[in-house]
Amino acid sequence: MQKDTRELFGKQNLVWMGVGALLMIAGILLMAGGKSSDPNTFIDQEVYSVRRITWSPLLIVAGLAMEVYAIMCKSRS
């Protein structure tokens, strides 16, 4: 009886997974920060910026979608 030696994910799948992981990491890094030097003041422009409210979640969702695609697409090997 011969064993099936195919890998679960091919090279193309792993590349797409890496791209998705990089997108999610970029989204998390864009969301970071916003600390005020004075804890008694609240600067809403830093916390509610377009970068943190719009771009960061979009990059994270795009990374998650890329991961789903990488898992679901059929390997060409």
C-alpha contacts under 8 A as a table, 3 or more apart, distances in Angstrom:
res1	aa1	res2	aa2	distance
7	E	10	G	6.57
9	F	12	Q	7.96
9	F	13	N	5.70
9	F	14	L	6.64
9	F	71	I	7.76
9	F	75	S	6.50
10	G	13	N	5.30
10	G	14	L	6.43
10	G	75	S	5.27
10	G	76	R	7.16
10	G	77	S	6.45
11	K	14	L	5.15
11	K	15	V	6.27
11	K	75	S	7.88
12	Q	15	V	5.13
12	Q	16	W	6.35
12	Q	75	S	6.87
12	Q	76	R	7.83
13	N	16	W	5.20
13	N	17	M	6.18
13	N	70	A	4.97
13	N	71	I	6.76
13	N	73	C	7.31
13	N	75	S	6.61
14	L	17	M	4.94
14	L	18	G	6.15
14	L	70	A	7.26
15	V	18	G	5.07
15	V	19	V	6.31
16	W	19	V	5.05
16	W	20	G	6.19
16	W	66	M	6.67
16	W	67	E	7.01
16	W	69	Y	7.84
16	W	70	A	5.33
17	M	20	G	5.06
17	M	21	A	6.14
17	M	66	M	6.89
17	M	67	E	5.33
17	M	70	A	5.64
17	M	71	I	7.81
18	G	21	A	5.05
18	G	22	L	6.17
19	V	22	L	5.12
19	V	23	L	6.24
19	V	63	G	7.43
19	V	66	M	7.42
20	G	23	L	5.11
20	G	24	M	6.32
20	G	62	A	7.34
20	G	63	G	4.09
20	G	64	L	6.42
20	G	65	A	7.61
20	G	66	M	4.94
20	G	67	E	5.39
21	A	24	M	5.16
21	A	25	I	6.16
21	A	63	G	6.16
21	A	67	E	7.53
22	L	25	I	5.04
22	L	26	A	6.06
22	L	63	G	7.41
23	L	26	A	5.11
23	L	27	G	6.23
23	L	59	L	5.72
23	L	60	I	6.34
23	L	62	A	7.00
23	L	63	G	4.86
24	M	27	G	5.04
24	M	28	I	6.24
24	M	59	L	6.11
24	M	60	I	4.44
24	M	61	V	7.60
24	M	62	A	7.64
24	M	63	G	4.97
24	M	64	L	7.19
25	I	28	I	5.12
25	I	29	L	6.16
25	I	60	I	7.68
26	A	29	L	5.11
26	A	30	L	6.15
26	A	56	S	7.69
26	A	59	L	7.11
26	A	60	I	7.84
27	G	30	L	5.12
27	G	31	M	6.31
27	G	55	W	7.33
27	G	56	S	4.31
27	G	57	P	6.46
27	G	58	L	7.58
27	G	59	L	4.99
27	G	60	I	5.18
28	I	31	M	5.11
28	I	32	A	6.42
28	I	56	S	6.61
28	I	60	I	7.23
29	L	32	A	5.20
30	L	51	R	6.66
30	L	52	R	6.39
30	L	55	W	7.83
30	L	56	S	5.62
31	M	51	R	7.25
31	M	52	R	4.85
31	M	56	S	5.71
32	A	52	R	7.96
34	G	46	E	5.33
34	G	47	V	5.52
36	S	39	P	6.19
36	S	41	T	7.30
36	S	42	F	7.19
36	S	43	I	7.18
38	D	41	T	5.78
39	P	42	F	7.53
43	I	46	E	5.80
43	I	47	V	6.89
44	D	47	V	5.12
44	D	48	Y	5.63
44	D	49	S	7.85
45	Q	48	Y	5.43
45	Q	49	S	5.54
46	E	49	S	5.62
47	V	52	R	7.15
48	Y	52	R	6.53
48	Y	53	I	6.17
49	S	52	R	5.44
49	S	53	I	6.10
50	V	53	I	5.17
50	V	54	T	5.28
50	V	55	W	6.69
51	R	54	T	5.77
51	R	55	W	5.03
51	R	56	S	6.12
52	R	55	W	6.31
52	R	56	S	5.38
52	R	57	P	7.52
53	I	56	S	6.58
53	I	57	P	6.86
54	T	57	P	5.90
54	T	58	L	6.31
55	W	58	L	5.15
55	W	59	L	6.16
56	S	59	L	5.26
56	S	60	I	6.32
57	P	60	I	5.04
57	P	61	V	6.11
58	L	61	V	5.21
58	L	62	A	6.02
59	L	62	A	5.01
59	L	63	G	6.07
60	I	63	G	5.05
60	I	64	L	6.27
61	V	64	L	5.02
61	V	65	A	6.13
62	A	65	A	5.03
62	A	66	M	6.09
63	G	66	M	4.98
63	G	67	E	6.25
64	L	67	E	5.04
64	L	68	V	6.36
65	A	68	V	5.12
65	A	69	Y	6.21
66	M	69	Y	5.01
66	M	70	A	6.06
67	E	70	A	4.99
67	E	71	I	6.21
68	V	71	I	5.21
68	V	72	M	6.08
69	Y	72	M	5.15
69	Y	73	C	5.81
70	A	73	C	5.64
